[in-house]
Amino acid sequence: MTGLPYLPTTTTILKPDPSTKEVIAVTTQDVEPILEHAATLRSMPQKSDWGRHIAAVPNNLINELLEEEWRRGNPHASPYSPEIVAKVKQRLDSGEWAKFRVDEKVSGGAYIGWHK
């Protein structure tokens, strides 16, 4: 399976605040199709360690990490910057985002099923 069997739906609503003259963007995303896709990929053996697919992380979770970095004073953070990649890896390894993994890694570093 190479492509996504679903169309990820992300909705953004802009809410102007007349008192501060700011616009607040509220974004929502249905992650159920992503969870189903991750479960399907988990059930399929991966044939190589090179370019191994690790997880299917929803955009909204990546956006949360970006906002955290920006609030910490790092305006240069991007979805693939080292800081964000490290945070994604940490959350996947800790089990916090285990349901988005596609490689059957469980907490403690053990693997279930096929692996090298």
C-alpha positions as CSV (number, residue, x, y, z in Angstrom):
1,M,0.0,0.0,0.0
2,T,1.7,3.2,-1.1
3,G,-1.0,5.8,-1.1
4,L,-3.5,6.9,1.5
5,P,-6.9,5.2,1.0
6,Y,-8.7,8.2,2.4
7,L,-8.7,12.0,2.0
8,P,-7.5,13.5,5.3
9,T,-9.9,16.2,6.3
10,T,-8.6,19.3,8.1
11,T,-10.9,22.2,8.7
12,T,-9.7,25.7,9.7
13,I,-12.1,28.4,10.9
14,L,-10.9,32.0,11.3
15,K,-12.4,33.8,14.2
16,P,-11.7,37.6,14.3
17,D,-11.4,39.2,17.8
18,P,-12.6,42.8,17.4
19,S,-11.3,43.8,20.8
20,T,-7.6,42.8,20.0
21,K,-7.9,43.1,16.2
22,E,-6.4,39.6,16.0
23,V,-7.6,36.6,14.1
24,I,-7.6,33.2,15.8
25,A,-7.3,30.2,13.5
26,V,-9.1,27.1,14.9
27,T,-8.1,23.9,13.1
28,T,-9.8,20.5,13.6
29,Q,-8.9,17.1,12.0
30,D,-10.7,13.8,11.9
31,V,-8.0,11.3,12.9
32,E,-10.1,8.2,12.8
33,P,-9.2,7.4,9.1
34,I,-5.5,8.0,10.0
35,L,-5.8,5.5,12.9
36,E,-7.4,3.0,10.6
37,H,-4.7,3.5,8.0
38,A,-2.0,3.0,10.6
39,A,-3.6,-0.2,11.8
40,T,-3.7,-1.5,8.2
41,L,-0.1,-0.7,7.7
42,R,0.8,-2.3,11.0
43,S,-0.7,-5.6,9.8
44,M,1.6,-5.6,6.7
45,P,5.2,-6.6,6.8
46,Q,7.8,-4.1,5.8
47,K,10.4,-5.5,3.4
48,S,13.3,-3.2,4.2
49,D,14.9,-1.2,6.9
50,W,15.9,1.5,4.4
51,G,13.2,4.2,4.3
52,R,11.1,2.3,6.9
53,H,7.7,3.7,7.5
54,I,7.4,4.5,11.2
55,A,4.1,6.3,11.8
56,A,1.2,8.2,10.3
57,V,1.0,11.3,12.4
58,P,-1.9,13.7,11.9
59,N,-1.1,17.3,10.8
60,N,-2.8,18.8,13.8
61,L,-0.4,17.0,16.2
62,I,2.6,18.3,14.2
63,N,1.0,21.8,14.3
64,E,0.8,21.5,18.1
65,L,4.5,20.7,18.3
66,L,5.3,23.7,16.1
67,E,3.2,26.0,18.2
68,E,5.1,24.8,21.3
69,E,8.4,25.5,19.7
70,W,7.3,28.9,18.5
71,R,6.1,29.8,22.1
72,R,9.5,28.7,23.4
73,G,11.0,31.4,21.2
74,N,12.1,29.3,18.2
75,P,10.6,31.1,15.2
76,H,12.6,28.9,12.7
77,A,11.0,25.6,13.7
78,S,9.4,23.8,10.7
79,P,7.7,20.4,10.4
80,Y,11.0,18.7,9.5
81,S,13.4,20.7,11.7
82,P,15.5,18.7,14.1
83,E,13.6,20.0,17.1
84,I,10.2,18.8,15.8
85,V,11.6,15.5,14.5
86,A,13.1,14.8,17.9
87,K,9.8,15.6,19.6
88,V,7.8,13.3,17.3
89,K,10.3,10.5,17.9
90,Q,10.1,11.0,21.6
91,R,6.3,10.9,21.7
92,L,6.2,7.8,19.4
93,D,8.9,6.0,21.5
94,S,7.2,6.9,24.8
95,G,3.9,5.4,23.7
96,E,2.0,8.7,23.9
97,W,1.4,8.4,20.2
98,A,1.7,4.6,19.9
99,K,-1.6,4.3,18.1
100,F,-0.1,6.2,15.1
101,R,2.9,3.8,14.8
102,V,2.8,1.5,11.7
103,D,5.9,-0.6,12.7
104,E,4.5,-2.4,15.8
105,K,7.0,-0.8,18.2
106,V,5.7,-0.9,21.8
107,S,6.9,0.9,24.8
108,G,10.2,-0.3,26.1
109,G,11.7,-0.7,22.7
110,A,10.4,-4.2,21.9
111,Y,8.8,-5.1,18.6
112,I,5.8,-7.3,17.9
113,G,5.6,-9.4,14.7
114,W,7.9,-9.2,11.7
115,H,11.1,-7.1,12.0
116,K,14.8,-7.4,11.4
